[in-house]
């Protein structure tokens, strides 16, 4: 049976109480970041331990509504949340059918108060909880008065097009609107996978590539992308280099579906290593060329364009040596 996991220093038995921000936080977009920043500031002002309570897997998967493509793996989500503050702990609660069937009172009493020592609970304006999604913010506030915590609703972060949401990020990613995705997330969208042996066709035309498998995040449309790449080390991810990624079926070479990356200025043997590829810009759609020479000429243009784009990028200082 899965059990709750805590990332951070929080210990319910030794805490004077906690401030709990609840949500799925898929993508940890700008709206999520604003909620967490508010939670940390309020916790510090109230001498409470700041917590984020999130769930895994996504409720839609457990409740049979279809699994949504994840914008972040669980590990990545926890990493991005904890970057918000060194004092912040992240609690990952397994989302199960028994949890979904809890009455709102049981959810608040057993999970929030008994389990996490909640004194303040922050949720989004559209938060729902408990059996059949019966609980809303008004019910949470009423339960807080009964159980001894204060409920607060966090206003949704907005831009000129409306509330910032994971749904909007997925929709923009599906259109290949990479600039829009970055604006909503506050950083580029990334794909993480293991480098596996390919067919070697890229090397035969002078453009060796790293082929990635087991991608854990939502993918963009087929096409060619300017990217920057991290690789996993013993201590986390570190910035490697820029590159050009191709996601598609490689119609000119008939090589089949893949996500492959040509890395700039490196001869490292990366087989079996884990790479994180950050999408900076969609250079073009995938297309079929008349032959290898036309393909090679276009790849040269892709590389030239990607070098310009990646040269303008600097690693995010909060990423601790990685790009983002």
C-alpha positions as CSV (number, residue, x, y, z in Angstrom):
1,X,0.0,0.0,0.0
2,X,1.3,3.5,-0.9
3,X,2.1,5.8,1.9
4,X,2.4,9.6,2.3
5,X,5.8,11.0,1.4
6,X,7.2,14.2,2.9
7,X,10.0,16.1,1.1
8,X,11.5,18.6,3.5
9,X,12.0,18.9,7.2
10,X,8.4,19.0,8.4
11,X,7.6,16.8,11.5
12,X,4.0,17.1,12.7
13,X,4.9,16.1,16.2
14,X,7.5,18.8,16.6
15,X,5.7,21.6,14.7
16,X,3.7,24.4,16.4
17,X,1.3,24.1,13.5
18,X,1.4,24.4,9.7
19,X,0.1,26.5,6.9
20,X,-1.0,24.1,4.1
21,X,-1.4,25.1,0.4
22,X,-3.4,22.4,-1.4
23,X,-3.4,21.6,-5.1
24,X,-2.3,19.3,-7.9
25,X,0.3,21.9,-9.0
26,X,0.9,20.1,-12.3
27,X,3.5,22.2,-14.2
28,X,4.2,24.5,-11.3
29,X,3.1,27.4,-13.5
30,X,3.1,31.1,-12.6
31,X,-0.2,30.7,-10.9
32,X,1.1,27.9,-8.7
33,X,4.2,29.9,-7.9
34,X,2.1,32.9,-6.8
35,X,0.1,30.6,-4.4
36,X,3.2,29.1,-2.9
37,X,4.9,32.5,-2.5
38,X,1.8,33.8,-0.7
39,X,1.7,30.7,1.5
40,X,5.4,31.0,2.5
41,X,5.0,34.6,3.4
42,X,1.9,34.0,5.5
43,X,3.6,31.1,7.2
44,X,6.6,33.2,8.1
45,X,4.4,36.0,9.5
46,X,2.4,33.5,11.6
47,X,5.4,31.3,12.7
48,X,3.9,28.3,11.1
49,X,5.6,25.6,9.0
50,X,4.8,26.1,5.3
51,X,3.6,23.0,3.5
52,X,2.3,22.1,0.1
53,X,-0.1,19.2,-0.1
54,X,-0.3,17.6,-3.5
55,X,-1.5,14.3,-4.8
56,X,-0.2,11.4,-7.0
57,X,-1.4,10.1,-9.3
58,X,-3.7,12.8,-10.7
59,X,-7.3,12.4,-9.5
60,X,-8.6,12.2,-13.1
61,X,-6.6,9.0,-13.6
62,X,-7.9,7.3,-10.5
63,X,-11.5,8.4,-11.0
64,X,-11.6,7.1,-14.6
65,X,-11.9,10.5,-16.3
66,X,-8.8,9.7,-18.4
67,X,-5.2,10.4,-17.6
68,X,-4.1,13.9,-18.5
69,X,-0.6,14.3,-20.0
70,X,1.6,15.4,-17.1
71,X,3.4,18.7,-17.5
72,X,5.8,17.6,-14.8
73,X,6.8,14.3,-13.4
74,X,6.3,14.0,-9.6
75,X,10.0,14.4,-9.0
76,X,10.2,17.5,-11.1
77,X,7.1,18.9,-9.5
78,X,8.5,18.5,-6.0
79,X,11.8,20.0,-7.1
80,X,10.2,23.1,-8.6
81,X,7.9,23.6,-5.6
82,X,10.8,23.3,-3.1
83,X,12.8,25.9,-5.1
84,X,10.3,28.5,-3.9
85,X,11.7,28.4,-0.3
86,X,14.2,26.5,1.7
87,X,11.7,26.3,4.5
88,X,9.0,24.7,2.3
89,X,8.1,21.1,2.7
90,X,6.1,19.1,0.1
91,X,3.7,16.4,1.2
92,X,2.7,13.9,-1.5
93,X,-0.6,12.1,-0.6
94,X,-1.4,9.0,-2.7
95,X,-4.7,9.7,-4.5
96,X,-6.8,6.5,-4.1
97,X,-10.4,5.6,-4.3
98,X,-10.8,5.5,-0.5
99,X,-9.4,9.1,-0.4
100,X,-11.8,10.2,-3.1
101,X,-14.7,8.8,-1.1
102,X,-13.9,10.6,2.1
103,X,-16.5,12.9,3.4
104,X,-15.3,16.5,3.6
105,X,-15.3,16.4,7.4
106,X,-13.1,13.3,7.4
107,X,-10.8,14.8,4.8
108,X,-10.3,18.0,6.9
109,X,-10.1,16.3,10.3
110,X,-7.9,13.3,9.5
111,X,-5.7,14.6,6.7
112,X,-5.4,18.3,7.4
113,X,-5.7,18.6,11.2
114,X,-4.5,15.3,12.6
115,X,-2.1,14.5,9.8
116,X,-0.6,17.9,9.0
117,X,-1.4,20.1,12.1
118,X,-3.1,22.7,9.8
119,X,-3.7,26.1,11.4
120,X,-4.2,27.8,8.0
121,X,-5.3,26.2,4.7
122,X,-4.9,27.9,1.4
123,X,-6.7,26.7,-1.7
124,X,-7.6,28.0,-5.2
125,X,-10.9,29.8,-5.8
126,X,-12.2,26.7,-7.6
127,X,-11.0,24.1,-5.1
128,X,-13.3,21.0,-4.5
129,X,-12.8,18.1,-2.1
130,X,-14.4,15.1,-0.6
131,X,-16.8,12.5,-1.9
132,X,-18.4,13.6,-5.1
133,X,-16.5,16.9,-4.9
134,X,-19.1,18.0,-2.3
135,X,-16.7,20.2,-0.5
136,X,-16.1,23.8,-1.7
137,X,-14.4,26.8,-0.2
138,X,-17.5,27.7,1.9
139,X,-17.5,24.1,3.3
140,X,-13.8,24.3,4.0
141,X,-14.3,27.5,5.9
142,X,-17.1,26.1,8.0
143,X,-15.0,23.0,8.8
144,X,-12.1,25.2,9.8
145,X,-14.3,27.0,12.3
146,X,-15.2,23.7,13.7
147,X,-11.8,22.1,13.7
148,X,-9.6,25.0,14.5
149,X,-8.0,26.2,11.3
150,X,-8.5,29.2,9.0
151,X,-9.3,28.7,5.3
152,X,-8.2,31.2,2.7
153,X,-8.9,31.3,-1.0
154,X,-6.0,32.4,-3.3
155,X,-7.0,34.5,-6.2
156,X,-6.1,33.0,-9.6
157,X,-3.1,34.5,-11.4
158,X,-4.2,36.1,-14.6
159,X,-2.8,37.5,-17.8
160,X,-4.4,39.3,-20.7
161,X,-6.1,36.0,-21.8
162,X,-7.5,34.9,-18.5
163,X,-6.5,32.7,-15.5
164,X,-3.1,30.9,-15.8
165,X,-3.9,27.2,-15.6
166,X,-2.4,23.8,-16.4
167,X,-5.2,23.4,-19.0
168,X,-4.0,26.5,-20.9
169,X,-0.4,25.3,-20.8
170,X,-1.4,21.9,-22.3
171,X,-3.5,23.6,-25.0
172,X,-0.6,26.0,-25.9
173,X,1.9,23.1,-25.9
174,X,-0.5,21.1,-28.2
175,X,-0.4,24.0,-30.7
176,X,3.4,24.2,-30.6
177,X,3.2,27.7,-29.1
178,X,6.4,27.3,-27.2
179,X,6.8,31.0,-26.4
180,X,3.3,31.0,-24.9
181,X,4.1,27.9,-22.8
182,X,7.2,29.5,-21.4
183,X,5.2,32.7,-20.5
184,X,2.6,30.7,-18.6
185,X,5.2,28.4,-16.8
186,X,7.8,31.1,-16.2
187,X,10.4,28.8,-17.7
188,X,10.6,26.5,-20.7
189,X,8.7,23.2,-20.8
190,X,11.0,20.2,-20.4
191,X,11.0,16.6,-21.4
192,X,13.1,14.0,-19.5
193,X,14.2,10.6,-20.8
194,X,16.9,8.0,-21.0
195,X,19.4,8.0,-23.8
196,X,19.1,4.7,-25.7
197,X,20.9,3.4,-28.8
198,X,19.3,4.5,-32.1
199,X,19.8,3.4,-35.7
200,X,22.8,5.7,-36.2
201,X,21.2,7.4,-39.2
202,X,22.0,10.8,-37.9
203,X,25.7,10.0,-37.5
204,X,25.8,8.8,-41.1
205,X,24.8,12.2,-42.4
206,X,27.2,14.0,-40.0
207,X,24.6,14.9,-37.3
208,X,24.8,12.5,-34.4
209,X,21.9,12.5,-32.0
210,X,21.0,11.2,-28.6
211,X,17.7,9.2,-28.8
212,X,15.5,9.6,-25.7
213,X,13.0,7.0,-24.4
214,X,10.5,6.8,-21.5
215,X,9.5,10.5,-21.7
216,X,7.5,11.3,-18.7
217,X,6.0,14.7,-19.6
218,X,3.4,16.0,-22.2
219,X,5.0,16.2,-25.6
220,X,4.7,19.0,-28.2
221,X,3.6,18.5,-31.9
222,X,6.0,16.8,-34.3
223,X,8.7,19.3,-35.4
224,X,12.2,20.7,-34.9
225,X,13.0,22.6,-31.7
226,X,15.8,24.8,-30.4
227,X,16.7,23.4,-26.9
228,X,19.0,23.5,-24.0
229,X,19.9,20.2,-22.2
230,X,20.7,19.2,-18.7
231,X,22.0,15.8,-17.6
232,X,21.5,14.0,-14.3
233,X,24.5,13.6,-12.1
234,X,24.9,12.1,-8.6
235,X,23.9,15.4,-7.1
236,X,21.1,16.4,-9.4
237,X,20.8,17.9,-12.9
238,X,23.6,20.1,-14.4
239,X,23.6,22.2,-17.5
240,X,25.1,20.4,-20.5
241,X,24.8,22.4,-23.7
242,X,22.4,23.6,-26.3
243,X,21.1,21.7,-29.3
244,X,18.4,20.9,-31.8
245,X,15.7,18.3,-31.0
246,X,13.5,16.5,-33.5
247,X,10.2,14.9,-32.4
248,X,8.4,12.9,-35.0
249,X,8.7,10.0,-37.4
250,X,11.7,11.1,-39.5
251,X,9.9,10.6,-42.8
252,X,12.9,11.3,-45.1
253,X,15.0,8.5,-43.6
254,X,12.1,6.2,-42.8
255,X,13.5,5.8,-39.4
256,X,10.3,5.7,-37.4
257,X,9.1,7.7,-34.3
258,X,11.6,9.2,-32.0
259,X,12.6,12.1,-29.8
260,X,16.2,12.8,-30.7
261,X,18.6,15.6,-29.8
262,X,21.7,16.8,-31.6
263,X,23.9,18.3,-28.9
264,X,26.3,21.2,-29.7
265,X,30.0,20.9,-29.0
266,X,30.1,17.7,-27.1
267,X,31.5,14.2,-27.8
268,X,30.3,12.7,-24.5
269,X,29.1,9.1,-24.4
270,X,25.6,9.6,-23.0
271,X,24.1,6.1,-23.4
272,X,22.1,5.1,-20.4
273,X,22.2,8.7,-18.9
274,X,19.1,10.8,-18.1
275,X,18.7,14.0,-20.0
276,X,16.3,16.9,-19.4
277,X,15.5,18.8,-22.6
278,X,14.1,22.3,-22.3
279,X,12.1,23.5,-25.4
280,X,13.0,27.1,-26.3
281,X,11.4,27.6,-29.7
282,X,9.7,25.6,-32.5
283,X,11.9,26.1,-35.5
284,X,9.7,24.3,-38.0
285,X,7.2,21.5,-38.6
286,X,8.6,18.0,-39.4
287,X,8.7,17.6,-43.2
288,X,9.8,15.0,-45.8
289,X,12.6,16.1,-48.1
290,X,13.5,14.8,-51.5
291,X,16.7,13.1,-50.3
292,X,19.5,13.1,-47.8
293,X,21.3,16.2,-49.3
294,X,18.2,18.4,-49.0
295,X,17.7,17.1,-45.4
296,X,21.3,17.8,-44.5
297,X,21.1,21.3,-45.8
298,X,18.0,22.0,-43.8
299,X,19.5,20.5,-40.6
300,X,22.4,22.9,-41.1
301,X,20.0,25.8,-41.2
302,X,18.2,24.4,-38.1
303,X,21.5,24.2,-36.2
304,X,22.5,27.8,-37.2
305,X,19.1,29.1,-36.0
306,X,19.2,27.1,-32.8
307,X,22.7,28.3,-32.0
308,X,21.6,31.9,-32.1
309,X,18.6,31.2,-29.8
310,X,20.6,29.1,-27.3
311,X,23.5,31.6,-27.1
312,X,21.1,34.2,-25.7
313,X,20.1,31.9,-22.8
314,X,21.7,31.7,-19.4
315,X,21.0,29.1,-16.7
316,X,18.4,30.1,-14.1
317,X,20.3,30.7,-10.8
318,X,17.6,29.0,-8.8
319,X,18.2,25.8,-10.8
320,X,21.4,25.1,-8.9
321,X,23.7,24.4,-11.9
322,X,21.0,23.2,-14.3
323,X,19.5,25.3,-17.1
324,X,16.0,25.5,-15.6
